[in-house]
């Protein structure tokens, strides 16, 4: 099947060889890849994107909008504003199903899009959209484009885009590829299959660029490569930086070469930047600003003195499964800590849970940890910029000290909230050493868990508990609800507090996965200490006699 599509791509490229007319008008192609994170661009085999970064302008720290779902972000990308303005707040949005209306609306009831802006400035422009995800079409002002076509899968999508470029030589083409997001949901973000999907997007980008060269439109085209959101584990929709950050790469006519954009770039700046390329005025309701420094005719970004630039956090390599806290559980073994960062970046770390600063221990080589350890690491560059803190929770125990929790596993139909466990019969029962999914074998795609036991409290005081889950979860202490993180959602963290006496207290965690991404992690914060994964050695399946 792939060979057939590649053959079509080659045929499309051959057709371009007969087109020799030189085009002088500025053209823009937005190459949007659903679910492609900056991590994917960095770690996958992406020679074309890296070539564009080396010879264009880019940032791998652009930010999407909340929630980190597809519809709000694709809408913000083409509408130059956030959900508060355009009203598209979730993937359930439809023209006749809206939480609230846009602040302004055109003749089709949509907030003004870049397609309408370009059409108003260039009434005779050829404007097209080729997309993979079917629902993308509902975000487009249909009367403002000449052509809109949905094709299923990356090969068909790029093949159709090449055919359209060959026949119509569009002034503005917006492309949407969906297969990277599919890989994230199916195999998890950061998995080899996910990186393979990003690499495929990169290779198809190269095919598209070659087609533009053969069609004599390459030299007059501005290419923008970007995404709607990143991801964590098998999903997205939460509020982590891994879900929120996106790549933003510009390359082509009038764009600087080898320029890293240091000003903040937001999802809604995409539309404003396209409008600027076409010398088009933007609607008053837009909040997006063009990324002016990316254009060769404009000055570089200048530090405005209102804060340091955030650099990439170091990576703590531990090999845990997708969706689990970094670090891992080690039974009768000693892990080694491996931390990586960009060249010319200093890594400072702590192993006592404190925040690392410029005086913390300098990382030089891997080192072992022989006991339960909260590792925190931070990157520092030579100009004083810092990264966020990277964390890893190493739980190191001896098998003879374990006293496992108990769990019940249930198969369910698609749910929006946690089921009533009193009316369910478990499919299987078992034990696990800590709260999570790694020790629950043979899971389906729609299931629920009830995990319970006892937590040993050494010092009386107020304890804070957290559940981080995709989808819903709840945590109970002594059968009293402490954390309510219920609902069908991407990875999201909620917390609650309980005043506990010293001794043993019953602890219960309930969780369900309604399909798609899945994760459940549980943390606590003891008085006077930092937040951490609840250590295995304080969890018991029953109160010791």
C-alpha positions in Angstrom: 0.0 0.0 0.0 2.8 2.4 0.9 4.6 1.7 -2.4 1.5 2.6 -4.3 1.3 6.0 -2.6 5.0 6.7 -3.0 4.6 5.9 -6.7 1.9 8.5 -6.9 4.1 11.0 -5.2 6.9 10.3 -7.8 4.4 10.7 -10.6 3.2 14.0 -9.1 6.8 15.2 -9.0 7.4 14.1 -12.6 4.4 16.2 -13.7 6.1 19.3 -12.2 9.1 19.0 -14.5 7.1 20.4 -17.4 6.2 23.5 -15.4 8.9 26.1 -16.0 7.1 29.4 -15.6 8.7 31.4 -12.8 6.3 32.6 -10.2 7.0 35.9 -8.4 4.1 36.1 -5.9 4.7 35.3 -2.3 3.1 32.0 -1.3 2.6 30.4 2.1 2.3 26.7 3.0 1.4 25.8 6.5 2.4 22.2 7.2 0.6 21.3 10.4 1.2 17.9 12.1 -1.3 16.9 14.8 0.4 15.9 18.0 4.0 16.6 17.0 5.9 17.7 20.0 9.3 19.6 20.1 10.6 16.4 21.7 9.6 14.5 18.5 11.4 17.1 16.3 14.5 16.8 18.4 14.7 13.0 18.8 13.2 11.6 15.7 15.0 11.4 12.4 14.0 14.8 11.0 16.6 16.0 8.5 14.2 18.2 6.6 12.9 20.0 9.7 16.5 20.4 10.9 17.5 21.8 7.5 14.7 24.3 7.8 15.9 25.3 11.3 19.5 25.7 10.1 18.4 27.8 7.2 15.3 29.4 8.5 13.8 30.8 11.8 12.4 28.6 14.6 11.5 28.1 18.2 10.8 24.7 19.8 9.2 26.6 22.7 6.1 27.9 21.1 3.0 27.4 23.2 -0.5 26.2 22.3 -3.6 27.1 24.2 -5.5 25.4 27.0 -7.0 22.9 26.9 -4.3 21.0 24.9 -6.9 19.4 22.7 -7.0 19.5 18.9 -10.0 21.6 18.2 -9.2 24.6 20.4 -5.6 24.6 19.1 -6.3 24.2 15.4 -9.0 26.9 15.8 -6.5 29.2 17.5 -3.9 28.6 14.8 -6.2 29.6 12.0 -8.3 32.2 14.0 -5.5 34.3 15.5 -7.1 34.2 19.0 -7.7 31.9 21.9 -10.8 29.9 23.0 -12.0 32.8 25.0 -12.4 34.8 21.8 -13.4 32.1 19.2 -15.4 30.0 21.6 -14.1 26.6 20.5 -13.2 25.0 23.9 -13.2 21.3 23.2 -13.4 18.6 20.6 -17.1 18.2 21.0 -17.6 21.7 19.5 -19.9 21.9 16.5 -21.6 24.8 14.7 -24.8 23.8 16.5 -23.2 22.7 19.8 -21.3 25.6 21.4 -20.6 26.5 25.0 -20.7 30.1 24.1 -20.6 32.1 20.9 -17.5 33.8 19.4 -17.0 37.5 20.3 -17.5 38.3 16.6 -18.7 36.1 13.8 -18.7 36.2 10.0 -21.3 35.1 7.6 -20.8 31.4 8.4 -21.0 31.9 12.1 -17.3 31.4 12.7 -14.8 33.7 14.3 -12.7 35.4 11.6 -10.1 33.0 10.1 -6.8 33.5 8.2 -8.6 32.2 5.1 -11.1 35.1 5.2 -8.3 37.6 6.0 -6.2 36.5 3.0 -9.3 36.4 0.8 -10.2 40.0 1.7 -6.7 41.3 0.9 -6.3 39.1 -2.2 -9.7 38.6 -3.7 -8.4 36.5 -6.6 -6.0 34.4 -4.5 -6.0 30.6 -4.8 -6.6 29.3 -1.2 -6.8 25.6 -0.4 -7.0 23.2 2.5 -6.0 19.6 2.4 -6.5 17.7 5.7 -6.5 14.3 7.2 -8.6 14.7 10.4 -12.2 14.9 9.2 -13.3 17.4 11.9 -10.7 20.0 10.8 -13.1 21.1 8.0 -15.6 22.6 10.5 -13.0 25.2 11.5 -12.7 26.6 8.0 -14.7 29.3 6.4 -15.8 27.4 3.4 -16.8 30.4 1.3 -13.3 31.9 1.7 -11.3 29.0 0.2 -11.2 27.8 -3.4 -10.7 24.2 -2.4 -11.0 21.9 0.6 -10.4 18.2 0.5 -10.1 15.5 3.2 -7.8 12.6 2.5 -7.2 9.7 4.9 -3.6 9.1 6.0 -0.4 11.0 5.5 0.5 9.5 2.0 -2.9 10.4 0.5 -2.9 13.8 2.1 0.5 14.8 0.8 -0.2 13.3 -2.6 -3.4 15.4 -2.9 -1.5 18.5 -1.8 1.1 18.0 -4.5 -1.6 17.5 -7.1 -3.3 20.7 -6.0 -0.1 22.6 -6.1 0.7 21.3 -9.5 -2.7 22.2 -11.0 -3.5 25.5 -9.1 -0.3 26.8 -7.7 -2.1 28.1 -4.6 -1.2 31.4 -2.9 -2.0 29.9 0.4 -2.2 26.2 1.3 -3.0 24.8 4.7 -2.2 21.2 5.3 -3.1 18.9 8.3 -1.5 15.5 8.9 -3.0 13.3 11.7 -0.8 10.2 11.9 1.6 11.5 14.6 -1.3 12.1 17.0 -2.6 8.6 16.2 0.9 7.1 17.1 0.9 9.0 20.4 -2.5 7.6 21.4 -1.7 4.1 20.2 2.0 3.6 21.2 2.6 6.6 23.6 4.4 9.9 23.1 8.2 9.4 23.2 7.9 5.7 22.0 9.9 4.4 19.0 6.7 4.2 17.0 5.9 7.8 17.8 9.3 8.9 16.7 8.8 6.8 13.5 5.6 8.7 12.8 7.4 12.1 13.2 10.1 10.9 10.9 7.5 10.0 8.3 6.0 13.5 8.6 9.5 14.9 8.0 10.1 12.7 4.9 6.8 13.7 3.4 7.7 17.3 4.1 10.8 16.7 2.0 8.7 15.2 -0.8 6.4 18.3 -0.7 9.4 20.7 -0.8 10.9 18.8 -3.8 7.6 19.1 -5.5 7.6 22.8 -5.0 11.1 23.0 -6.5 10.1 21.1 -9.6 7.0 23.2 -9.9 9.1 26.5 -9.7 7.1 27.7 -6.7 9.7 26.8 -4.1 11.7 30.1 -4.2 8.6 32.2 -3.7 7.2 30.1 -0.8 7.2 30.6 2.9 6.9 27.2 4.7 5.6 27.1 8.3 5.9 23.8 10.1 4.0 23.5 13.4 1.6 21.5 15.5 -1.5 21.8 17.7 -0.2 20.2 20.9 2.3 17.7 22.3 1.5 14.9 24.6 2.2 12.8 27.8 2.0 9.0 27.8 -0.9 8.0 25.6 -2.8 11.2 25.6 -3.0 15.0 25.8 -5.5 17.5 27.1 -3.8 18.3 30.4 -1.7 21.2 31.5 1.9 19.9 31.4 4.6 21.7 29.4 5.0 18.5 27.3 1.5 18.9 26.1 1.5 22.6 25.7 4.8 23.3 23.9 4.8 23.0 20.1 7.4 23.6 17.3 7.2 26.7 15.1 9.5 26.6 12.1 9.6 29.1 9.3 11.7 28.7 6.1 11.7 30.2 2.6 11.3 33.5 0.9 12.3 36.5 3.0 12.9 34.4 6.2 16.2 34.7 8.2 18.6 31.8 8.1 19.8 29.9 11.2 17.8 32.2 13.5 16.4 31.0 16.8 13.3 33.0 17.8 13.7 34.1 21.4 10.5 36.1 21.7 7.5 34.1 23.0 5.4 32.6 20.2 1.9 31.4 20.8 -0.5 29.3 18.8 -2.6 32.3 17.6 0.5 34.1 16.3 0.5 31.7 13.4 -2.4 33.3 11.7 -1.1 36.8 12.3 2.3 35.8 10.8 0.6 34.5 7.7 -1.4 37.7 7.4 1.8 39.7 7.7 3.4 37.7 4.9 0.6 38.7 2.7 0.6 42.4 3.9 -3.0 41.8 5.2 -4.5 43.8 8.0 -5.8 41.6 10.9 -9.2 41.7 12.6 -9.5 43.8 15.8 -10.7 40.6 17.6 -7.5 38.8 17.0 -4.9 38.8 19.8 -2.1 37.1 17.8 0.9 39.1 16.8 3.1 38.3 13.8 6.6 36.8 14.5 8.3 39.8 13.0 11.9 38.8 13.9 11.6 35.7 11.7 11.6 37.9 8.6 14.9 39.0 7.1 13.9 42.6 6.7 13.2 43.0 10.4 15.5 43.4 13.4 16.3 40.5 15.7 14.5 39.8 19.0 15.8 42.0 21.8 15.6 41.1 25.5 13.0 43.5 27.0 14.3 43.0 30.5 11.1 41.4 31.9 12.5 38.0 32.6 15.1 35.4 31.6 14.6 33.1 28.7 13.6 29.5 29.5 16.0 26.9 28.1 15.4 23.2 27.6 15.3 21.1 30.8 17.7 18.2 31.1 16.5 14.7 30.4 16.7 12.1 33.1 16.9 8.8 31.3 15.3 6.0 33.3 13.4 3.9 30.8 10.1 3.8 32.6 6.9 3.0 30.7 4.9 5.8 29.1 2.7 7.6 31.6 4.6 6.6 34.7 6.6 8.9 36.9 10.2 9.2 35.9 12.6 7.2 37.9 11.0 3.8 38.5 10.6 1.0 41.0 13.7 -1.1 41.6 13.3 -4.3 43.6 16.6 -6.0 44.6 18.6 -3.8 42.1 20.5 -0.6 42.0 19.7 2.0 39.3 22.1 4.4 37.7 21.1 8.0 37.2 21.8 9.2 33.6 21.1 12.9 32.8 21.5 14.6 29.4 21.3 18.1 28.1 22.4 20.2 25.1 26.0 21.0 24.5 27.6 23.8 26.6 24.8 23.5 29.2 25.6 22.8 32.8 23.4 20.4 34.7 23.1 20.8 38.5 21.2 18.3 40.6 20.1 17.4 44.1 19.1 14.0 45.6 17.3 15.2 48.8 14.2 16.7 47.1 15.5 20.3 47.4 15.4 22.7 44.4 18.7 22.7 42.5 20.5 26.1 42.0 23.8 27.2 40.6 25.6 25.9 43.6 24.1 22.4 43.5 26.2 19.4 42.5 27.4 19.5 38.9 26.5 16.4 36.9 29.5 14.9 35.1 28.7 11.2 34.7 26.1 8.5 35.6 26.0 7.6 39.3 24.1 4.9 41.3 21.4 5.4 43.9 21.1 2.7 46.5 18.0 3.9 48.3 14.7 5.7 47.6 15.7 9.1 46.1 14.0 12.2 44.9 16.2 13.5 42.1 15.9 17.0 40.8 18.0 18.5 38.0 18.2 21.8 36.3 20.0 23.2 33.3 22.0 26.5 33.2 23.6 28.2 30.2 26.5 30.7 30.2 24.3 33.8 30.0 22.3 33.1 33.1 19.2 31.5 31.6 17.8 28.5 33.4 15.4 25.6 32.7 12.5 24.2 34.5 13.3 21.4 37.0 13.4 17.8 35.8 12.3 15.3 38.4 12.7 11.5 38.9 11.5 9.4 41.7 13.7 6.3 42.3 12.0 3.7 44.6 14.7 1.3 45.6 13.6 -1.6 47.9 14.4 -5.2 49.0 11.9 -7.8 48.1 11.7 -9.1 51.7 10.4 -5.6 52.8 7.4 -5.5 50.4 3.8 -5.8 51.6 1.7 -5.4 48.5 -1.6 -3.6 48.0 -4.7 -5.3 46.6 -6.5 -4.5 43.4 -9.7 -5.4 41.6 -9.8 -5.1 37.8 -13.1 -4.5 35.9 -14.0 -4.4 32.2 -16.4 -1.6 31.4 -18.1 0.0 28.5 -17.2 3.6 27.4 -17.7 5.8 30.5 -17.6 9.5 31.1 -17.1 9.1 34.9 -16.0 6.5 37.4 -18.5 3.6 37.6 -20.3 2.5 40.7 -18.0 -0.3 41.9 -20.8 -1.7 44.2 -22.6 -2.9 41.0 -19.6 -4.3 39.2 -18.0 -7.8 39.4 -14.2 -7.8 39.1 -12.8 -9.7 36.1 -9.6 -10.4 38.1 -8.0 -9.7 41.4 -4.3 -9.3 42.3 -1.6 -7.4 44.2 0.6 -4.5 43.3 3.4 -2.8 45.2 2.3 0.7 44.5 -0.5 2.7 42.8 -0.2 2.6 39.0 -0.7 0.5 35.9 2.7 -1.1 35.4 1.9 -4.1 37.6 -1.6 -4.6 36.2 -1.3 -7.3 33.5 -3.5 -7.8 30.4 -5.4 -4.6 30.5 -8.1 -3.8 27.9 -8.8 -0.4 26.4 -11.8 0.3 28.7 -11.4 -0.7 32.2 -11.6 0.3 35.9 -9.5 -0.3 38.9 -9.9 -0.3 42.6 -6.6 -0.4 44.5 -6.5 -0.3 48.3 -4.5 -1.0 51.4 -3.0 1.0 54.2 -0.5 3.9 54.5 1.8 4.1 57.4 2.1 7.6 58.9 5.1 8.3 61.1 4.4 11.9 62.0 1.0 13.4 62.7 0.1 16.4 60.6 -1.6 17.6 57.4 -0.8 15.5 54.4 -1.4 16.5 50.8 -2.4 13.8 48.3 -2.4 14.0 44.5 -3.7 11.8 41.7 -2.4 12.3 38.1 -4.7 10.4 35.8 -6.0 9.9 32.3 -9.0 9.4 32.6 -10.8 9.8 36.0 -9.6 8.9 39.5 -10.4 9.4 43.1 -8.4 8.9 46.3 -9.9 8.1 49.7 -8.4 8.1 53.2 -10.3 6.1 55.7 -13.2 5.9 53.2 -13.4 9.7 53.0 -12.9 11.4 49.6 -9.7 13.5 49.6 -8.9 13.9 45.9 -11.6 14.1 43.2 -10.1 13.8 39.7 -13.0 12.2 38.0 -14.2 12.6 34.4 -13.1 11.7 30.9 -10.0 13.9 30.3 -6.4 13.9 29.3 -3.6 13.6 31.9 -4.7 15.9 34.7 -3.6 16.3 38.3 -5.8 17.2 41.2 -5.0 17.3 45.0 -6.6 17.4 48.4 -5.5 17.4 52.0 -6.1 15.2 55.1 -5.1 15.6 58.7 -3.7 12.3 59.8 -2.5 10.9 63.1 0.5 8.6 63.4 -0.3 5.0 62.6 -2.0 3.1 59.8 -4.8 4.6 57.7 -6.8 2.9 55.0 -6.1 4.3 51.5 -8.1 3.6 48.4 -7.6 4.7 44.8 -10.2 4.2 42.1 -9.6 4.8 38.4 -11.1 4.2 35.0 -9.9 4.5 31.4 -12.7 5.3 28.9 -10.5 4.7 25.9 -7.4 6.3 24.4 -4.7 7.5 26.7 -4.3 5.9 30.1 -2.3 6.8 33.3 -2.8 6.8 37.0 0.0 8.0 39.4 -0.3 8.9 43.0 1.8 11.3 45.0 1.8 12.8 48.5 3.6 15.6 50.4 4.4 15.1 54.0 4.8 18.0 56.4 8.0 19.9 55.8 9.1 17.8 52.7 8.7 17.9 49.0 6.0 16.2 46.9 6.9 12.6 45.9 5.6 9.3 44.7 4.2 7.6 47.7 7.1 5.3 48.8 6.6 1.6 48.5 7.8 1.0 52.1 4.9 3.0 53.6 2.2 1.0 51.7 0.7 -2.1 53.2 -1.9 -4.6 52.0 -3.1 -5.1 55.6 -2.2 -3.7 59.0 0.7 -5.6 60.5 -0.1 -7.6 63.6 
